[in-house]
Amino acid sequence: MGLFTLDEARAELDRLRPVLDEIITLRADAAELGAVVHAGGRPSPLGGLPELKAATARLDDLMTEIQQTGAVLKSLAPLLVDFPSDLDGAEVDLCWLEGEPGINWYHRGDLGFAARRPLP
């Protein structure tokens, strides 16, 4: 896949919002279901093992959907999505972290999240 311009990355993030929102919900559901299933405790109102398997399968589908856009899902909890780009001739990742309103950060691809900087 190619590189994203800033406008393309922001448009793709907007398009992916429903997918990202569903991942956040399913991630929480799967954590609760997993705790119940593994502890053998009282069933959750969300269900049990069949619902956990369904939530996990759906999460896999959603994560694949993100990857197919050319974006890179770096973390599931919290969600962290990078969009490969070019900034002044340098390869960078435009970076979105769960809870942020949009893409306002970048980092060099070889340095990762620790080197995040605000976009100029």
Buried (B, 14 or more C-beta within 10 A) or exposed (E): EEBBEBEBBBEBBEEBEEBBEBBBEBBEBBEBBBEBBEEEEEEBEBBEEEBBBBBBEBBEEBBEBBEEBBBBBBEBEEBBBBBBBEBEEEEBBBBBBBEBEEBBBBBBBEEEBEBBEEEE
